[in-house]
Structure formats: C-alpha cells, structure tokens
Amino acid sequence: MKLKRTLAAVLAAAMTLSMAGCGGGGNSSSGSSTGGSESGTTEIVFWHAMGGVMGEQVDLMIKNFNESQDKVHVTAQYQGKYDDELTKLKSAMTDGSGSGPDIVQVYDIGSKFMVDSGYIVPVEDFIAADESFNKEDIEPNLVSYYSVDGKQYAMPFNSSTPLLYYNKDAFKEAGLDPEKAPETFAQVLEYAEKLTKKDGDKVTQYGFSMAIYGWFFEQLIAVQGEFYADNNNGRTANATKVVFDENGAGLNVVQTWKDLVDSGFVGNFGRNTDDTRNAFIAGRTAMYLDSTAQLASVIKGVGGRFEIGTGNMPRIGEKEDGGVIIGGGSLWIIDNKDEARKNAAWEFVKYASSPEAQAAWMQGTGYFATNVKSYEIESMKTYLEENPNFTTAINQLHNTPTNEFTSGALLGVFPEARAKFEENMELVLMGQQTPEDCIKNVATAVNAAITNYNETTETAK
C-alpha cells in the first residue's frame, strides 16, 4: 500500500483534533532505535500514549519483559495523547530521519490510516511464522476489529467497551433493585425519573447522564445491528459514504438522546467526558456511560462514599446481531527494513499479549485482558471475585456477536467524524438544531471527508 504525499497534509488536520483518550501526564521523549548492540541484545523503541497511572503500568510491563530475557531490550517513550502521537509518527516516517519507533500504540480509530499508510508489517505475518503463538487465545471480537480481508494487522493491547455505571445507594433510596441495571434506554428514562432529586426547581441529582461523545454514537448504531458506513462498514471494500443517515440508526440515536435530556431527568454535562464522570463521582448524577477502562479510577474517586454497580450498554432496538464495539488501542509493528528489530518487536508484542502480562495489565489499569487464558490465572480469578464490577465488561464482550456491525467501521477520517457529530449533537441538546438536521449535517461533512481521503489514498486490497 502506498500513501500519497497529500494524505499526510489531509490527515494532519484531522488527527490534531483533541479526543478524549487515556493519555495524561508523563515524560515525553523521542529517539530512534539503535538496533543490535555489542552484547547481542537488540534495542527497540516503543511509542505509546499512556500517561499517569496507565504509563506506570506500561513501564512495569516493559521492565518485566526486559528482565525476563536478554535478547531484546525495549525502551518506552511517551508521546502525548493519541492524536499527538500519530502526528509525530507521520512526521518521523516521512522526514527521512529514521527517528521513528519500532512499535507504536495507536487508538482504535487510527486503524484505517495505519492499514493504508505503508508504515507497518501486519502482525499476521509474524503469527503465521511463529508456531509458539496461538491466535485463538486472543479475544475473537478484538481480532475481528483489527483484521481486514481476514488478515490481522495489529495486536489488541488496551481494549475497552462502554459500560453503564450506577449508584447502588441511590437505587435503594429510589426503591429500585440495586442489582438490576436498566437494559434499554426506555428503562433508563424510567429509572432516571425515580432517581432525580430536586431542591425547588434546581436539580441536585440527575437520574442519568452521558457525555456528548462520538464513540457513544458509533456504539449505539452498532447496538441496533446497523452499519455506520457502506460496504459493510468499510470491511468488504473501502467505505465511500456513511449510511447511518439512510438506515435510520443515526436518527434513532439522536432523537433518543434528545428525548432523554428534554425529560428533565437526564443531565447534559457537555463534550468533556471528565465532566460527566466527575458529576457521577460527586453524586450529581446517579447513572452514566463510560469506558470500562475508567472503572478503577471511578472506584478510587468515589472512595467508598457509595456502592458502584455496572451494567451493559443500554440498547436501542431489539436486534440480536447488534452489540458493542471495542475501543482503546493496539500495537503496530513498524516496517523499518531491519529484520532483527522487527523480530524483536514481535517478541515484545507477543509478550504483551500473553496471559500473564494481560492479567497484570487488567488488574493495574481496568482495561480488560485481551487473552482469554488470562482468566484461568489464579490471581485473576481472585481479583474478579473481589471486584465483580469488572466481570460486567468481560461478559458483555463475550456476549457480543462477532460480525461486521460489532467489528466497527474502518474510516481514515474518524477523528473528524467524531468531532462533527459532537458539534452537531451539542446544538441539538441546546435546542438550536433538529435531530434530522443534525444527521444530515454530520453525514454531509463526513462524506466529504471520506471522498477526500479516498481520492488522496492509493490502497491495494
């Protein structure tokens, strides 16, 4: 696959849009791999976007890997949030400096760009040549997301799905069963009415809230068992347009969302996901949607002031082939033309997806383990017994059918698409735009971006 020069300029603007990600604080550094050393150890560099506690867990994983053998030494380099990291990667891969990494973590919606870029070697190539690695050990829904035409391009690393978080104490006070989360958005509204508290005309606790986040829009289309884009979400051929405006799924989401907020029982805390999360932690909303990856931090934030429950992503519609799409990120091996470094990169990727490494990763971060055998480890069994809320995410993943709805759409312009949805959805909730105009405006903008991407990208499929 080849990437035309104009594509870097086209996507640079799209990728600089600020997305709600897991990158936070951390020490950013750059530098190139040095290849083999006199000691016979191959030195490689891993670029990632995990700051704060997540970054500490990345460092711990790499420390454990480096100490487990003496053939490969990995140096981790935090590159900022996902968008910043991808912008730096494109610069490093095109400036001829050789300053890029050997392995890079990329967020889910950067997958189409990475497949088209020509920067990488598909992990399928390494899997096919390595009899010690069993692809069936990796969660099938995760493999499906990162596969195109039956070939796996990246290794799932930090994977998540959306969950419904709720305040069990508030449920009890409202006369609701604290062990039973609402399963549909119709039920969410029923629960929200009972959970809402007021002081005069002022709402002191909303029943439910969700941030204006494009990821939720995509999830709620997949939950309906409908496509976001044509050509089966860009899985059977390059997507040429969105179809959520044609199949009714997009309007169902926006209208449902508007009706919830208009009820007065559902709060709107805006586009910053932290604001909605903090509202839940502070007791200003009794239920909200968030990533599974935030569970550990939410538990810590609540600090035992109330008991937390988790439920599946509520449904719109009843189609059995609908379900959630994974989020998070994956590991990509760079085609640096150095066989020793590429093989060394595979050794780390293989280690990072092992049962033991993924069990430790889940317990340290809240992302669920990508390796199914992680759940056979005794420490993991004990952990899940002590932290049953994490089981919700695992069960939701396992109960989601693996198909082209739940594999998610492959779009090279997803950052721009998410931003356009969020801009327009905010106008709807402010009463400045109808749901119908919202869907029309988003579709028009995203279709133009898709056309531009396709025209500036040469792909060989």
C-alpha positions as CSV (number, residue, x, y, z in Angstrom):
1,M,0.0,0.0,0.0
2,K,1.3,3.5,-0.8
3,L,0.3,6.8,0.8
4,K,0.3,9.8,-1.4
5,R,2.2,12.9,-0.2
6,T,-1.0,14.9,0.1
7,L,-2.6,12.4,2.5
8,A,-0.2,13.4,5.3
9,A,-1.4,17.0,5.0
10,V,-5.0,16.0,4.8
11,L,-4.9,13.8,7.9
12,A,-2.6,16.1,9.9
13,A,-5.5,18.5,10.4
14,A,-8.0,15.7,11.3
15,M,-5.7,13.9,13.7
16,T,-4.9,17.0,15.7
17,L,-8.5,17.2,16.9
18,S,-8.5,16.6,20.6
19,M,-10.1,13.3,21.5
20,A,-11.0,12.0,25.0
21,G,-8.2,9.4,25.4
22,C,-6.2,7.8,28.1
23,G,-3.1,9.8,27.7
24,G,-2.4,12.2,30.5
25,G,0.7,13.3,32.3
26,G,4.0,11.6,31.5
27,N,7.5,12.3,30.3
28,S,7.6,12.7,26.5
29,S,10.8,11.8,24.7
30,S,11.9,10.9,21.3
31,G,14.7,9.0,19.7
32,S,15.5,6.2,17.3
33,S,16.2,2.5,17.8
34,T,19.8,1.6,17.8
35,G,19.4,-2.0,16.5
36,G,21.9,-4.6,17.8
37,S,24.4,-3.9,20.4
38,E,27.8,-5.4,21.3
39,S,26.2,-7.6,23.9
40,G,24.0,-9.2,21.3
41,T,20.8,-7.5,22.7
42,T,18.5,-5.9,20.1
43,E,17.4,-2.4,21.2
44,I,14.0,-1.3,20.1
45,V,11.7,1.7,20.9
46,F,8.1,1.6,21.8
47,W,6.0,4.8,21.4
48,H,2.8,4.9,23.5
49,A,0.1,7.4,24.6
50,M,-0.4,6.1,28.2
51,G,0.2,8.8,30.8
52,G,-0.2,8.8,34.5
53,V,-1.1,5.5,36.2
54,M,-1.5,3.9,32.8
55,G,2.0,4.9,31.8
56,E,3.3,3.5,35.0
57,Q,1.8,0.2,34.1
58,V,3.3,0.3,30.6
59,D,6.7,0.9,32.3
60,L,6.1,-2.0,34.6
61,M,5.3,-4.3,31.7
62,I,8.4,-3.3,29.8
63,K,10.5,-3.7,32.9
64,N,9.2,-7.2,33.4
65,F,9.8,-8.1,29.8
66,N,13.3,-6.7,29.7
67,E,14.2,-8.7,32.9
68,S,12.6,-11.9,31.6
69,Q,15.2,-12.4,28.8
70,D,18.4,-10.9,27.4
71,K,17.8,-10.9,23.7
72,V,15.6,-7.8,23.4
73,H,15.6,-4.5,25.3
74,V,12.6,-2.2,24.9
75,T,12.7,1.5,25.7
76,A,9.3,3.1,26.2
77,Q,8.7,6.7,25.1
78,Y,5.5,8.6,26.0
79,Q,4.5,10.7,23.0
80,G,1.5,12.6,24.4
81,K,-2.2,11.8,23.7
82,Y,-3.2,9.6,20.8
83,D,-3.6,12.4,18.3
84,D,-0.2,13.9,19.2
85,E,1.4,10.5,18.9
86,L,0.1,9.8,15.5
87,T,1.1,13.2,14.2
88,K,4.6,12.6,15.5
89,L,4.6,9.2,13.8
90,K,3.7,10.6,10.5
91,S,6.4,13.2,10.7
92,A,9.0,10.6,11.7
93,M,8.0,8.2,8.9
94,T,8.2,10.9,6.2
95,D,11.1,13.1,7.2
96,G,13.8,10.6,6.4
97,S,15.4,10.9,9.9
98,G,14.8,7.3,11.0
99,S,13.7,8.7,14.3
100,G,10.5,6.6,14.5
101,P,9.7,3.7,16.8
102,D,9.8,0.0,16.2
103,I,6.4,-0.5,17.9
104,V,3.6,2.1,18.2
105,Q,0.4,2.1,20.1
106,V,-2.5,3.6,18.0
107,Y,-6.0,4.2,19.1
108,D,-8.9,2.3,17.6
109,I,-10.0,5.0,15.1
110,G,-6.5,5.3,13.7
111,S,-6.6,1.8,12.4
112,K,-7.7,2.5,8.8
113,F,-4.9,5.1,8.4
114,M,-2.3,2.6,9.7
115,V,-3.5,-0.1,7.3
116,D,-3.3,2.3,4.4
117,S,-0.1,4.0,5.4
118,G,2.5,1.5,4.3
119,Y,4.3,2.1,7.6
120,I,3.7,-1.3,9.1
121,V,4.1,-5.1,8.9
122,P,0.8,-6.9,9.7
123,V,1.1,-9.0,12.8
124,E,-0.5,-11.8,10.8
125,D,2.9,-12.2,9.1
126,F,4.6,-12.9,12.4
127,I,1.8,-15.1,13.7
128,A,2.0,-17.3,10.6
129,A,5.7,-17.8,11.1
130,D,5.6,-18.4,14.9
131,E,4.3,-21.8,15.9
132,S,4.5,-20.8,19.6
133,F,1.7,-18.2,19.2
134,N,-1.9,-19.3,19.2
135,K,-4.1,-16.6,17.6
136,E,-7.2,-18.3,19.1
137,D,-6.1,-17.3,22.5
138,I,-6.9,-13.6,21.7
139,E,-10.5,-12.5,22.2
140,P,-12.2,-13.0,18.8
141,N,-14.1,-9.7,18.8
142,L,-10.8,-7.9,19.3
143,V,-9.1,-9.8,16.5
144,S,-12.0,-9.0,14.2
145,Y,-11.7,-5.3,14.8
146,Y,-8.1,-5.2,13.8
147,S,-8.5,-7.5,10.8
148,V,-9.0,-6.6,7.2
149,D,-9.7,-9.2,4.5
150,G,-9.0,-11.9,7.0
151,K,-5.6,-10.5,7.9
152,Q,-4.8,-9.3,11.4
153,Y,-2.9,-6.0,11.2
154,A,-2.4,-5.1,14.8
155,M,-2.4,-6.8,18.2
156,P,-5.1,-5.7,20.7
157,F,-3.4,-4.1,23.7
158,N,-5.6,-1.8,25.8
159,S,-9.1,-2.7,24.9
160,S,-12.4,-1.4,26.4
161,T,-16.1,-1.2,25.8
162,P,-18.8,1.2,27.2
163,L,-20.5,0.4,30.5
164,L,-23.4,1.8,32.4
165,Y,-22.2,2.9,35.8
166,Y,-24.7,3.4,38.6
167,N,-25.0,4.4,42.2
168,K,-26.4,1.4,44.1
169,D,-27.2,3.5,47.2
170,A,-29.3,5.9,45.1
171,F,-31.1,2.9,43.6
172,K,-32.0,1.7,47.0
173,E,-33.2,5.1,48.1
174,A,-35.4,5.3,45.0
175,G,-36.9,1.9,45.6
176,L,-35.0,0.3,42.6
177,D,-33.3,-3.1,42.7
178,P,-29.6,-2.2,43.2
179,E,-28.6,-5.5,41.4
180,K,-30.6,-4.8,38.3
181,A,-29.3,-2.1,35.8
182,P,-31.7,-0.8,33.1
183,E,-31.2,-2.7,29.8
184,T,-32.8,-0.3,27.3
185,F,-33.0,3.4,27.0
186,A,-36.7,3.3,27.7
187,Q,-35.9,1.7,31.0
188,V,-33.1,4.3,31.6
189,L,-35.7,7.0,31.4
190,E,-38.0,5.2,33.8
191,Y,-35.2,4.7,36.3
192,A,-33.9,8.3,35.8
193,E,-37.3,9.8,36.7
194,K,-37.2,7.9,40.1
195,L,-33.6,8.8,40.7
196,T,-33.8,12.5,40.0
197,K,-33.7,14.8,43.0
198,K,-34.6,18.5,43.2
199,D,-34.3,21.4,45.6
200,G,-37.1,23.5,44.4
201,D,-36.7,23.9,40.7
202,K,-33.0,23.1,40.9
203,V,-31.9,19.5,40.1
204,T,-29.4,18.3,42.6
205,Q,-29.1,14.8,41.2
206,Y,-29.9,13.8,37.7
207,G,-31.0,10.2,37.1
208,F,-28.7,9.6,34.1
209,S,-26.1,11.4,32.0
210,M,-23.8,10.7,29.1
211,A,-21.1,12.9,27.6
212,I,-21.5,14.2,24.1
213,Y,-19.0,11.7,22.7
214,G,-18.8,10.4,19.2
215,W,-17.8,7.0,20.4
216,F,-21.2,6.6,22.0
217,F,-22.9,7.5,18.7
218,E,-21.0,4.7,17.0
219,Q,-21.8,2.3,19.8
220,L,-25.5,3.0,19.7
221,I,-25.6,2.4,15.9
222,A,-23.8,-1.0,16.4
223,V,-26.1,-1.9,19.2
224,Q,-29.0,-1.5,16.8
225,G,-27.4,-4.0,14.4
226,E,-26.9,-1.4,11.8
227,F,-23.9,-0.1,9.8
228,Y,-22.2,3.3,10.2
229,A,-20.7,3.2,6.7
230,D,-21.3,1.5,3.4
231,N,-19.5,-1.6,2.1
232,N,-20.3,-3.3,5.5
233,N,-18.6,-0.6,7.5
234,G,-15.7,-0.5,5.0
235,R,-14.9,-4.1,5.8
236,T,-15.6,-5.6,2.3
237,A,-14.3,-2.6,0.4
238,N,-13.3,1.0,1.2
239,A,-16.1,2.9,2.7
240,T,-17.3,5.6,0.3
241,K,-20.0,7.2,2.5
242,V,-21.8,6.9,5.8
243,V,-25.2,5.1,5.8
244,F,-26.4,6.0,9.3
245,D,-28.5,8.7,7.7
246,E,-30.1,6.2,5.3
247,N,-30.8,3.3,7.6
248,G,-32.4,5.3,10.3
249,A,-30.0,4.3,13.0
250,G,-28.4,7.7,13.4
251,L,-31.7,9.5,13.8
252,N,-32.8,6.9,16.3
253,V,-29.7,7.7,18.4
254,V,-30.1,11.5,18.2
255,Q,-33.8,11.5,18.8
256,T,-33.5,9.2,21.8
257,W,-30.7,11.3,23.2
258,K,-32.7,14.5,22.8
259,D,-35.8,13.0,24.4
260,L,-33.8,11.9,27.4
261,V,-32.4,15.3,28.0
262,D,-35.7,17.1,27.3
263,S,-37.3,14.9,30.0
264,G,-35.6,16.9,32.7
265,F,-34.4,13.8,34.4
266,V,-31.2,13.4,32.3
267,G,-28.3,15.8,32.7
268,N,-26.1,17.1,29.9
269,F,-22.6,18.0,31.1
270,G,-21.2,18.7,27.7
271,R,-18.5,17.2,25.5
272,N,-15.7,16.7,28.1
273,T,-16.0,13.1,29.3
274,D,-14.3,14.1,32.5
275,D,-17.1,16.4,33.4
276,T,-19.8,13.7,33.3
277,R,-17.5,11.3,35.1
278,N,-16.9,13.8,37.9
279,A,-20.6,14.5,38.1
280,F,-21.2,10.8,38.9
281,I,-18.3,10.7,41.4
282,A,-19.7,13.8,43.1
283,G,-23.3,12.4,43.3
284,R,-24.8,14.8,40.8
285,T,-25.9,12.0,38.5
286,A,-27.0,8.5,39.6
287,M,-26.2,6.7,36.3
288,Y,-23.8,7.5,33.4
289,L,-22.0,5.9,30.5
290,D,-18.2,5.5,30.4
291,S,-15.4,3.2,29.2
292,T,-14.6,0.0,31.1
293,A,-11.1,1.4,31.3
294,Q,-12.3,4.1,33.8
295,L,-13.7,1.7,36.3
296,A,-10.7,1.6,38.6
297,S,-10.3,5.3,38.7
298,V,-14.0,5.8,39.3
299,I,-13.9,3.4,42.2
300,K,-10.9,5.3,43.6
301,G,-12.7,8.6,43.1
302,V,-15.8,7.6,44.9
303,G,-13.7,6.3,47.7
304,G,-16.4,4.2,49.2
305,R,-18.9,7.0,49.7
306,F,-21.4,4.9,47.8
307,E,-21.5,1.5,46.2
308,I,-21.0,1.3,42.5
309,G,-22.8,-1.0,40.1
310,T,-22.2,-1.7,36.4
311,G,-24.4,-2.8,33.6
312,N,-24.3,-3.4,29.9
313,M,-24.6,-0.6,27.4
314,P,-28.3,0.1,27.2
315,R,-30.0,-0.9,23.9
316,I,-31.9,0.9,21.3
317,G,-34.0,-1.7,19.5
318,E,-34.0,-5.4,19.9
319,K,-31.9,-6.9,17.1
320,E,-30.0,-9.9,18.3
321,D,-27.0,-9.3,16.0
322,G,-26.3,-5.9,17.5
323,G,-23.7,-5.3,20.2
324,V,-20.9,-3.1,21.4
325,I,-17.7,-2.2,19.6
326,I,-14.3,-2.2,21.3
327,G,-12.4,1.0,22.0
328,G,-8.9,1.6,23.3
329,G,-5.7,0.9,21.3
330,S,-3.5,-1.7,19.7
331,L,0.2,-2.4,19.0
332,W,1.6,-2.0,15.4
333,I,5.0,-3.2,14.2
334,I,6.8,-0.7,12.1
335,D,8.4,-1.8,8.8
336,N,11.8,-0.3,9.4
337,K,13.6,-2.7,7.0
338,D,15.6,-4.1,9.9
339,E,14.7,-7.8,10.3
340,A,16.4,-8.1,13.7
341,R,14.4,-5.1,15.1
342,K,11.1,-6.3,13.5
343,N,11.5,-9.7,15.0
344,A,12.5,-8.2,18.4
345,A,9.3,-6.1,18.2
346,W,7.3,-9.2,17.6
347,E,8.8,-10.8,20.7
348,F,7.6,-7.9,22.8
349,V,4.2,-7.8,21.2
350,K,3.8,-11.5,21.8
351,Y,4.8,-11.0,25.5
352,A,2.4,-8.0,25.9
353,S,-0.5,-10.2,24.8
354,S,0.4,-13.2,26.9
355,P,-2.0,-14.4,29.6
356,E,0.3,-13.3,32.5
357,A,1.0,-9.8,31.1
358,Q,-2.6,-9.2,30.2
359,A,-3.8,-10.3,33.6
360,A,-1.4,-7.9,35.3
361,W,-2.4,-5.2,32.8
362,M,-6.1,-5.6,33.6
363,Q,-5.6,-5.5,37.3
364,G,-3.4,-2.5,37.0
365,T,-5.4,-0.4,34.6
366,G,-9.0,-1.5,34.3
367,Y,-8.7,-2.4,30.6
368,F,-9.9,-6.0,30.1
369,A,-7.5,-8.7,29.3
370,T,-7.1,-9.4,25.6
371,N,-6.0,-13.0,26.1
372,V,-8.8,-15.5,27.1
373,K,-6.3,-17.6,29.1
374,S,-5.7,-14.7,31.4
375,Y,-8.9,-15.6,33.2
376,E,-7.5,-19.0,34.1
377,I,-4.8,-17.5,36.2
378,E,-5.5,-17.7,40.0
379,S,-4.7,-14.1,40.7
380,M,-7.2,-13.0,38.1
381,K,-9.9,-15.3,39.5
382,T,-9.3,-13.8,42.9
383,Y,-9.3,-10.3,41.5
384,L,-12.6,-10.8,39.8
385,E,-14.2,-12.3,42.8
386,E,-13.1,-9.2,44.8
387,N,-14.1,-6.8,42.0
388,P,-17.3,-8.2,40.4
389,N,-18.0,-5.0,38.5
390,F,-15.1,-5.8,36.2
391,T,-17.0,-9.0,35.2
392,T,-19.7,-7.0,33.5
393,A,-17.3,-5.8,30.9
394,I,-16.0,-9.3,30.3
395,N,-19.4,-10.8,30.0
396,Q,-20.6,-8.0,27.7
397,L,-17.7,-8.6,25.4
398,H,-18.3,-12.4,25.3
399,N,-22.0,-12.0,24.7
400,T,-21.5,-9.6,21.8
401,P,-21.8,-11.4,18.4
402,T,-18.7,-11.1,16.2
403,N,-19.9,-9.6,12.9
404,E,-19.4,-6.6,10.7
405,F,-21.7,-4.4,12.9
406,T,-19.7,-5.0,16.0
407,S,-16.3,-5.0,14.3
408,G,-16.8,-1.3,13.8
409,A,-16.3,0.9,10.8
410,L,-13.0,1.4,9.1
411,L,-12.6,5.1,8.2
412,G,-9.5,7.1,7.7
413,V,-11.3,10.2,8.9
414,F,-12.8,9.0,12.2
415,P,-11.3,11.8,14.3
416,E,-13.0,14.4,12.1
417,A,-16.2,12.3,12.0
418,R,-16.4,12.2,15.8
419,A,-15.8,15.9,16.1
420,K,-18.5,16.7,13.6
421,F,-21.0,14.6,15.4
422,E,-20.2,16.1,18.8
423,E,-20.5,19.7,17.4
424,N,-23.9,19.0,15.9
425,M,-25.2,16.9,18.8
426,E,-24.4,19.7,21.2
427,L,-26.6,22.1,19.1
428,V,-29.5,19.6,19.2
429,L,-29.3,19.4,23.0
430,M,-29.1,23.2,23.2
431,G,-32.3,23.4,21.1
432,Q,-30.5,25.1,18.2
433,Q,-30.9,22.2,15.7
434,T,-33.3,19.4,14.9
435,P,-32.2,15.8,15.1
436,E,-33.0,15.5,11.4
437,D,-30.7,18.4,10.5
438,C,-28.0,17.0,12.9
439,I,-27.8,13.7,11.0
440,K,-27.9,15.5,7.6
441,N,-25.1,17.9,8.5
442,V,-22.9,15.2,10.0
443,A,-23.4,12.9,7.1
444,T,-22.6,15.6,4.6
445,A,-19.4,16.6,6.4
446,V,-18.2,13.1,6.9
447,N,-19.0,12.0,3.3
448,A,-16.9,15.0,2.0
449,A,-14.0,13.9,4.3
450,I,-14.3,10.3,3.1
451,T,-14.2,11.3,-0.5
452,N,-11.2,13.5,0.1
453,Y,-9.4,10.7,1.9
454,N,-10.2,8.1,-0.8
455,E,-9.0,10.5,-3.5
456,T,-5.7,11.1,-1.8
457,T,-5.0,7.5,-0.8
458,E,-3.9,4.6,-3.0
459,T,-4.8,1.3,-1.5
460,A,-4.2,-2.3,-2.6
461,K,-6.9,-4.6,-1.2
